[in-house]
Amino acid sequence: SSTAIESVIIPDSVVELGDECFYHCKKLRSVTFGTNPSLARIGAGAFTCAGLESISIPDGVVELGKMCFAWCKSLRSVTFGQNSHLECIHIDAFRGSEIEEVNIPNSVRELGDGCFEDCKSLRRIRFGTGSRLERIRDKVLSGTNVEEVSIPDSVVELVDRCFYDCKSLRRIRFGTGSRLERVGAEAYEMDVHVSAPDNILDIIQNSDLVRYNNLKQHLSALTRMPIDLVKLLPGYTSISLWMQGRIDDNCLIVIRAGVQKIRGKFSHCIVFEEGSQLQSVEKEQWENVKQIYLLGRPNWPQRVWSQLPVTPIKLYPDTTPNVDAASE
């Protein structure tokens, strides 16, 4: 780590490259593996900020650890063998590198959060016809210049924000054998053209992606306030708005039922999902709030109701003593 090493030959007997083993080796240009390597794992941060220009991953590697090749500013080429056993590319694995294209091995089952994020030279990502990929996770291609993605038939879920901030993405394709079950909110921008069989188009039309985009447009017209982004918070018990990326006054924050406590200030417009379980809020959190909407009956203690800066407007056909019924 942080040495001036320029090249290294990894013996066949090595089964693991440990976490940060070549971290910040800025002069490291070449890593060579033997003809019959035993390597099974490349650890977290193993080559972060190294000077690598290319890397060929041995077939026996099953795991690429978190940030293992992140911020390798000279890394333009990564190759996998036809017999690759790779199963997971972990969080931020290649983030900020300069790779230009990548062929994902059929053995990979999951692309971790942000694994190719900020790879500004990346224009093409390919999956084989025998791909076993099941999930494409958060911000996998964010900040890249990929224009088209063909989703493997094996994928069952496009996770919330999986293609978030993919400004060059123009087309997403699904095959006739697609097994897609769910599309998350903000999975991709609504102006992206989707080619898919009818059953997949039905799933998309009934997805959080369409549901909350329609809600955004409806509330924007209703409030006469521009809403340019929907932020669907994860359903954790406790949420920090500071950890959720871009949240400004024109962001529609959707709070899921499982959230009980939130840290950070709200934007102008907040939506609470049906069954909201918010238990407490800080008074200063509400300073910027102009509109509060309920998608269903909340389950709040009286102290939460007393802290609200405005009367909530319900978006469901039911009346409660605490909800403004005029919106019906």
Secondary structure, 3 states (H helix, E strand, C coil): CCCCCCEEEECCCCCEECCCCCCCCCCCCEEEECCCCCCCEECCCCCCCCCCCEEEECCCCCEECCCCCCCCCCCCEEEECCCCCCCEECCCCCCCCCCCEEEECCCCCEECCCCCCCCCCCCEEEECCCCCCCEECCCCCCCCCCCEEEECCCCCEECCCCCCCCCCCCEEEECCCCCCCEECCCCCCCCCEEECCHHHHHHHHCCHHHHHHHHHHHHHHHHCCCCCEEEECCCCCEEEHHHCCCCCCCEEEEECCCCCEEECCCCCEEEECCCCCCCECCHHHHCCCCEEEECCCCCCCHHHHHHCCCCCEECCCCCCCCCEHHHC
